[in-house]
Amino acid sequence: MKKILLVAVMAMMGLQMQAQLVTSTSQMKKTEVVEVRETRNAYSNWNTLAFEYLPTSFKPDGLGYDKSATMHGFAFTWMSAVNLTPSLPLYIEPGIGLEFLHSTKELNKKVDLIYNMFSVKIPLNLIYDFQIPNTRVHIAPYFGFRFRINTIGEFNFDGLSTSKDKYNAFSKDDMGDDAFKRFQFGWQLGCKFRFSKFYLQAGWGTDFNQLSKKNTLSEGQFAIGVAF
């Protein structure tokens, strides 16, 4: 009888040890899965939707601009940052936006020269994202390229009493050799800041090719928006 009880006790102890071993193994596997998931999600992707102010230098020949003027540029831009490697916070960031540039110059007391241009902008950046430890603050310097497709451009002489007071900026009939180009390509650099879902950006960029004869656009980039 004692032998039977001893065997039963040893069997129960063995089952208990086996159960503990299974539980421990299961917990280790769960921990490994969580660690893998955390590693995969350590540098997650994000999107931004922003309103931009773009002060832009501008000098069209033969239209009363003896010096470079500053146009007021505005844009709504959506961008998506995609992580390139799980081991580094390195991202590629394509985007698209709608841009509006406006300039007004007083030619004399009776006449103002007004210029408006609408464009589609396509930025492409390379970003390195730094997160301040134990915070939700991210600082991300960037360098990239920008493409612009100019769709509408018009000069308007406000107050001038003539048979023609509007000129198509892309028409050689209206502008001659100073006609604007439809496509522009340039570079840009700056820094992005994310505070939880709040987004800020400051940067600078300039074009490689001219918008018109002896005229290259350069612009500041100041943005505010949301990150998600």
C-alpha positions as CSV (number, residue, x, y, z in Angstrom):
1,M,0.0,0.0,0.0
2,K,2.9,2.4,0.9
3,K,4.5,1.7,-2.5
4,I,1.3,2.5,-4.3
5,L,0.9,5.8,-2.4
6,L,4.6,6.6,-3.1
7,V,4.1,6.0,-6.8
8,A,0.9,8.1,-6.8
9,V,2.7,11.0,-5.1
10,M,5.6,10.9,-7.5
11,A,3.2,10.7,-10.4
12,M,1.4,13.8,-9.2
13,M,4.6,15.7,-8.6
14,G,5.8,14.7,-12.1
15,L,2.5,16.0,-13.6
16,Q,2.8,19.2,-11.7
17,M,6.4,19.8,-12.9
18,Q,5.3,19.0,-16.5
19,A,2.5,21.5,-16.2
20,Q,4.8,24.2,-14.9
21,L,7.3,23.4,-17.7
22,V,4.6,23.7,-20.3
23,T,3.3,27.0,-18.8
24,S,6.9,28.4,-18.7
25,T,7.5,27.4,-22.3
26,S,4.2,29.0,-23.3
27,Q,5.1,32.2,-21.5
28,M,8.5,32.3,-23.2
29,K,7.0,31.8,-26.6
30,K,4.5,34.6,-25.9
31,T,7.3,36.9,-24.8
32,E,9.3,36.1,-27.9
33,V,6.3,36.9,-30.1
34,V,5.7,40.2,-28.3
35,E,9.4,41.1,-28.6
36,V,9.3,40.3,-32.4
37,R,6.1,42.4,-32.8
38,E,7.7,45.3,-30.8
39,T,10.8,45.0,-33.0
40,R,8.8,45.0,-36.2
41,N,6.7,48.0,-34.9
42,A,9.6,49.9,-33.4
43,Y,9.8,52.2,-36.5
44,S,6.2,52.4,-37.6
45,N,5.1,54.3,-40.7
46,W,3.1,57.6,-40.5
47,N,1.2,60.1,-42.7
48,T,0.9,63.8,-42.5
49,L,-1.6,66.3,-43.8
50,A,-0.4,69.8,-43.7
51,F,-1.0,73.4,-44.7
52,E,2.1,75.1,-46.0
53,Y,3.3,78.7,-46.4
54,L,5.9,79.0,-49.1
55,P,7.6,82.4,-49.5
56,T,9.1,82.2,-53.0
57,S,11.6,84.4,-54.8
58,F,10.5,85.4,-58.3
59,K,11.8,87.6,-61.2
60,P,10.0,87.4,-64.6
61,D,11.9,89.4,-67.2
62,G,10.3,92.3,-69.0
63,L,7.3,92.7,-66.6
64,G,8.4,95.5,-64.3
65,Y,10.4,93.4,-61.8
66,D,13.8,95.1,-61.6
67,K,14.7,92.9,-58.6
68,S,13.6,89.5,-57.3
69,A,10.2,89.8,-55.7
70,T,8.6,87.5,-53.1
71,M,5.5,85.6,-54.0
72,H,3.2,84.3,-51.3
73,G,2.8,80.6,-51.8
74,F,0.3,78.3,-50.1
75,A,-0.2,74.5,-50.4
76,F,-2.2,71.6,-49.0
77,T,0.1,68.5,-49.0
78,W,-0.3,64.9,-48.0
79,M,2.8,62.8,-47.4
80,S,3.5,59.2,-46.3
81,A,6.7,58.1,-44.5
82,V,7.6,54.5,-45.1
83,N,10.3,52.7,-43.0
84,L,13.1,51.3,-45.2
85,T,14.6,49.0,-42.6
86,P,13.5,47.7,-39.1
87,S,16.9,48.3,-37.7
88,L,17.0,52.0,-38.4
89,P,14.5,54.9,-38.2
90,L,15.2,55.6,-41.9
91,Y,12.2,56.5,-44.1
92,I,11.3,57.4,-47.6
93,E,8.5,59.9,-47.9
94,P,6.6,60.5,-51.1
95,G,3.7,62.9,-51.3
96,I,1.4,65.1,-53.4
97,G,-0.1,68.5,-52.9
98,L,-1.8,71.5,-54.5
99,E,0.1,74.7,-54.6
100,F,-0.9,78.3,-55.2
101,L,1.5,81.2,-55.8
102,H,0.5,84.9,-55.8
103,S,2.4,88.1,-56.4
104,T,1.2,91.8,-56.6
105,K,3.6,94.6,-57.8
106,E,2.7,98.2,-58.1
107,L,3.9,99.5,-61.5
108,N,2.6,103.0,-60.8
109,K,-0.1,104.7,-58.8
110,K,-2.8,103.5,-61.3
111,V,-1.6,100.1,-62.3
112,D,-0.8,96.9,-60.3
113,L,0.7,93.8,-61.9
114,I,-0.9,90.6,-60.4
115,Y,0.4,87.1,-61.0
116,N,-1.2,83.8,-60.0
117,M,-0.1,80.3,-60.6
118,F,-1.6,76.9,-59.7
119,S,0.6,73.8,-59.6
120,V,0.6,70.2,-58.6
121,K,3.6,69.5,-56.4
122,I,5.2,66.0,-55.9
123,P,7.9,65.9,-53.1
124,L,10.0,62.9,-52.4
125,N,12.2,62.9,-49.2
126,L,14.7,60.7,-47.3
127,I,14.1,61.1,-43.6
128,Y,16.0,60.0,-40.4
129,D,13.6,60.2,-37.5
130,F,14.9,60.8,-33.9
131,Q,12.6,60.2,-31.0
132,I,13.4,61.9,-27.7
133,P,13.5,59.1,-25.1
134,N,10.4,58.6,-22.9
135,T,8.5,61.2,-24.9
136,R,6.2,61.3,-28.0
137,V,8.4,64.0,-29.6
138,H,10.1,63.2,-32.9
139,I,12.7,65.3,-34.7
140,A,13.2,64.3,-38.4
141,P,15.8,66.0,-40.7
142,Y,15.1,65.4,-44.3
143,F,16.7,65.8,-47.8
144,G,14.8,65.2,-51.0
145,F,13.6,66.3,-54.4
146,R,10.5,68.2,-55.6
147,F,8.6,68.0,-58.8
148,R,6.2,70.7,-59.9
149,I,3.6,70.5,-62.7
150,N,2.4,74.1,-63.4
151,T,-1.1,74.0,-64.6
152,I,-2.4,77.6,-64.7
153,G,-0.4,80.8,-64.8
154,E,-1.7,84.3,-65.5
155,F,-0.5,87.9,-65.4
156,N,-3.2,90.5,-64.8
157,F,-2.7,94.3,-65.2
158,D,-5.2,95.7,-62.7
159,G,-6.2,99.3,-63.5
160,L,-4.6,99.4,-67.0
161,S,-7.1,100.6,-69.6
162,T,-6.1,98.7,-72.7
163,S,-7.7,96.1,-75.0
164,K,-5.7,93.3,-73.3
165,D,-5.0,93.2,-69.6
166,K,-4.5,89.4,-69.0
167,Y,-1.6,87.3,-70.3
168,N,-1.1,83.5,-70.2
169,A,2.2,82.9,-68.6
170,F,2.8,79.7,-70.6
171,S,1.9,81.2,-74.0
172,K,4.6,82.3,-76.4
173,D,2.1,84.5,-78.1
174,D,1.7,86.5,-74.9
175,M,5.1,86.1,-73.3
176,G,7.5,85.5,-76.2
177,D,10.8,84.0,-75.0
178,D,9.8,84.6,-71.4
179,A,7.0,82.0,-71.5
180,F,6.9,79.9,-68.4
181,K,7.7,76.1,-68.4
182,R,5.1,73.5,-67.3
183,F,7.5,71.2,-65.5
184,Q,10.1,72.0,-62.8
185,F,12.5,69.8,-60.8
186,G,14.5,70.8,-57.7
187,W,15.9,69.8,-54.3
188,Q,14.9,70.6,-50.7
189,L,16.1,70.1,-47.2
190,G,14.8,70.9,-43.7
191,C,13.4,69.3,-40.5
192,K,10.1,67.9,-39.4
193,F,8.8,67.9,-35.9
194,R,6.0,65.6,-34.5
195,F,4.4,66.1,-31.1
196,S,2.0,63.2,-30.8
197,K,-0.5,64.1,-33.6
198,F,0.8,67.7,-34.0
199,Y,3.1,68.4,-36.9
200,L,5.5,71.2,-37.8
201,Q,8.0,71.6,-40.6
202,A,10.7,74.2,-41.7
203,G,12.8,73.9,-44.8
204,W,14.2,75.4,-47.9
205,G,14.3,74.4,-51.6
206,T,15.2,75.6,-55.1
207,D,14.7,74.4,-58.6
208,F,17.4,73.0,-60.9
209,N,15.7,74.3,-64.1
210,Q,14.4,77.8,-64.8
211,L,10.7,78.7,-64.7
212,S,11.4,81.2,-67.4
213,K,14.3,83.0,-69.0
214,K,16.8,83.9,-66.2
215,N,14.2,83.1,-63.6
216,T,14.6,80.2,-61.0
217,L,12.2,79.7,-58.2
218,S,13.5,79.3,-54.6
219,E,11.1,78.8,-51.7
220,G,11.0,78.6,-47.9
221,Q,8.8,75.8,-46.5
222,F,6.8,76.3,-43.3
223,A,4.1,73.8,-42.5
224,I,1.6,73.0,-39.8
225,G,-0.7,70.0,-39.7
226,V,-1.6,66.6,-38.3
227,A,0.3,63.3,-38.2
228,F,-1.4,60.0,-38.1
